[in-house]
């Protein structure tokens, strides 16, 4: 029965990884190529991730430089960045696209913190769903009541541990966003 606990822990780890990935898309005022991960470009009739159509680099701390592999896709890339609604204003020079990352206003920081809090809450819901499924499966299994109670406690301890990790990570991100 120890196998199920490992399986539950793997699912919880995946929830944490998903949260981390989502947190990287929330920008903090510093240029970060992963903030463009959600941008999908209409390219020859299909939506293609931006990072498959161009190299994205950080020439300066507050600037992103996008060099498309195909110069003909420049206009589409620019449109996709604007449509992604990241608050970026891309500049197309005919060769590359530059994005100057504006300094975050107090108001924008607070909006981003709300967004991060919402992402953390989604992760907690995911953890609760994993716990719910695990306990449901435990009740269906053919084990003694004592063993079931012990495993339920073990599952709850894991859930508490991951909820704390989520909360700690949220506080880190909040501090990062509030740092000018």
Buried (B, 14 or more C-beta within 10 A) or exposed (E): EEEBBEEBBEBBEEBBEBBEEBBBBBBBBEBBBEBBBBBBBBBEEEEBBBBEBBEBEBEEEBEBBBEBEEEEBBEBBBEBBEEBEBEBEBEBEEEBBBBEBEEBEEEBBEBBBEBBEEBBEBBBEBBEEBBEEBBEEBEEEEEEEEEBEEBBEBBEEBBEEBBEBBEEBBEEBBEBBBEE
